[in-house]
Amino acid sequence: MSIPFASTYAFAGRHVNRMGYGAMQLAGPGVFGPPKDRAACIAVLREAVAAGVDHIDTSDFYGPHVTNQIIREALHPYPQDLLIVTKVGAVRGDDASWLPAQGAEDIKRGVHDNLRNLGLDALDVVNMRIMGNVHAPSEGSIAKQVEALAALQQQGLVRHIGLSNVTAAQIREAQGIAKIVCVQNHYNLVQRSDDALVDELAAQGIAYVPFFPLGGFTPIQSSGLSKLAAELKATPMQVALAWLLQRSPNILLIPGTSSLQHLRENLQAAALQLPEHVLAELDAIRQQGEH
């Protein structure tokens, strides 16, 4: 199969398909340890790339190390047009906890871990993941973190810099230090606090990559969404992904899965065009959820 439409966006010096793939679910439960079926994970990655996915999002703290090692096993040597985006800023505790790793040495170590486990000499894009309130940003200077990543960029180990879990003020601060090519924040059909930021970044030609595009560890559930999906002969998750693609041209999607069936369903969402009345009803569902 192939991705059913050719919508692309200029990102990190190339044009990528707006439907990408997120590798987080290639690790074990809780994004910790090895997967139950490593061969299935390899098959998903290979089918995604064969279908036209040319943007894979990962991190060496997924597992830790597990997803990057699986990506390398499945896809190395990498296709020339494949953009691999990773992130630094955290490590995993022995109890599977997520621990901040925001110092200059932590960031340097994280970059080298990604290089080693992916089998690369340089990383295409590295997102500086600010821990904030874990899945929501909090204000505060991020200059030291961005400066540490910019130093690694100057050494040729990182080609482009992005940010994750950040506020508009933090993005502006980072832009005074280095060129920022993407922002990765929590955003989906019902979590829309970044609405103004999406539009602001679109005006600057900066990619916005929502994490938890389907609701995260607790997927979006709504009887209204299910009803609309049935009307469109689609799944609720396909509708939620299609909504994001229609929300703004700078939104790049990275839904993750370790299932070939779910991968195919996600890719098919790229061909789903939502009529105006459906968009209006989805907005109403979101507003109901807020109240």
Secondary structure in CASP SS format (residue, H / E / C, confidence):
PFRMAT SS
TARGET T0000
AUTHOR 0000-0000-0000
METHOD secondary structure of the structure
MODEL  1
M C 1.00
S C 1.00
I C 1.00
P C 1.00
F C 1.00
A C 1.00
S C 1.00
T E 1.00
Y E 1.00
A E 1.00
F E 1.00
A C 1.00
G C 1.00
R E 1.00
H E 1.00
V E 1.00
N E 1.00
R C 1.00
M E 1.00
G C 1.00
Y E 1.00
G E 1.00
A C 1.00
M H 1.00
Q H 1.00
L H 1.00
A C 1.00
G C 1.00
P H 1.00
G H 1.00
V H 1.00
F E 1.00
G C 1.00
P C 1.00
P C 1.00
K C 1.00
D C 1.00
R H 1.00
A H 1.00
A H 1.00
C H 1.00
I H 1.00
A H 1.00
V H 1.00
L H 1.00
R H 1.00
E H 1.00
A H 1.00
V H 1.00
A H 1.00
A C 1.00
G C 1.00
V C 1.00
D C 1.00
H E 1.00
I E 1.00
D E 1.00
T C 1.00
S C 1.00
D C 1.00
F C 1.00
Y C 1.00
G E 1.00
P C 1.00
H C 1.00
V H 1.00
T H 1.00
N H 1.00
Q H 1.00
I H 1.00
I H 1.00
R H 1.00
E H 1.00
A H 1.00
L H 1.00
H C 1.00
P C 1.00
Y C 1.00
P C 1.00
Q C 1.00
D C 1.00
L C 1.00
L E 1.00
I E 1.00
V E 1.00
T E 1.00
K E 1.00
V E 1.00
G C 1.00
A E 1.00
V E 1.00
R E 1.00
G C 1.00
D C 1.00
D C 1.00
A C 1.00
S C 1.00
W E 1.00
L E 1.00
P E 1.00
A C 1.00
Q C 1.00
G C 1.00
A H 1.00
E H 1.00
D H 1.00
I H 1.00
K H 1.00
R H 1.00
G H 1.00
V H 1.00
H H 1.00
D H 1.00
N H 1.00
L H 1.00
R H 1.00
N H 1.00
L H 1.00
G C 1.00
L C 1.00
D C 1.00
A C 1.00
L E 1.00
D E 1.00
V E 1.00
V E 1.00
N E 1.00
M E 1.00
R E 1.00
I C 1.00
M C 1.00
G C 1.00
N C 1.00
V C 1.00
H C 1.00
A C 1.00
P C 1.00
S C 1.00
E C 1.00
G C 1.00
S C 1.00
I C 1.00
A H 1.00
K H 1.00
Q H 1.00
V H 1.00
E H 1.00
A H 1.00
L H 1.00
A H 1.00
A H 1.00
L H 1.00
Q H 1.00
Q H 1.00
Q C 1.00
G C 1.00
L C 1.00
V E 1.00
R E 1.00
H E 1.00
I E 1.00
G E 1.00
L E 1.00
S E 1.00
N C 1.00
V C 1.00
T C 1.00
A H 1.00
A H 1.00
Q H 1.00
I H 1.00
R H 1.00
E H 1.00
A H 1.00
Q H 1.00
G C 1.00
I C 1.00
A C 1.00
K C 1.00
I E 1.00
V E 1.00
C E 1.00
V E 1.00
Q E 1.00
N C 1.00
H E 1.00
Y C 1.00
N C 1.00
L C 1.00
V C 1.00
Q C 1.00
R C 1.00
S C 1.00
D C 1.00
D H 1.00
A H 1.00
L H 1.00
V H 1.00
D H 1.00
E H 1.00
L H 1.00
A H 1.00
A H 1.00
Q H 1.00
G C 1.00
I C 1.00
A E 1.00
Y E 1.00
V C 1.00
P C 1.00
F E 1.00
F C 1.00
P C 1.00
L C 1.00
G C 1.00
G C 1.00
F C 1.00
T C 1.00
P C 1.00
I C 1.00
Q C 1.00
S C 1.00
S H 1.00
G H 1.00
L H 1.00
S H 1.00
K H 1.00
L H 1.00
A H 1.00
A H 1.00
E H 1.00
L C 1.00
K C 1.00
A C 1.00
T C 1.00
P H 1.00
M H 1.00
Q H 1.00
V H 1.00
A H 1.00
L H 1.00
A H 1.00
W H 1.00
L H 1.00
L H 1.00
Q H 1.00
R H 1.00
S C 1.00
P C 1.00
N C 1.00
I E 1.00
L C 1.00
L E 1.00
I C 1.00
P C 1.00
G E 1.00
T C 1.00
S C 1.00
S C 1.00
L H 1.00
Q H 1.00
H H 1.00
L H 1.00
R H 1.00
E H 1.00
N H 1.00
L H 1.00
Q H 1.00
A H 1.00
A H 1.00
A H 1.00
L C 1.00
Q C 1.00
L C 1.00
P C 1.00
E H 1.00
H H 1.00
V H 1.00
L H 1.00
A H 1.00
E H 1.00
L H 1.00
D H 1.00
A H 1.00
I H 1.00
R H 1.00
Q H 1.00
Q H 1.00
G H 1.00
E H 1.00
H C 1.00
END
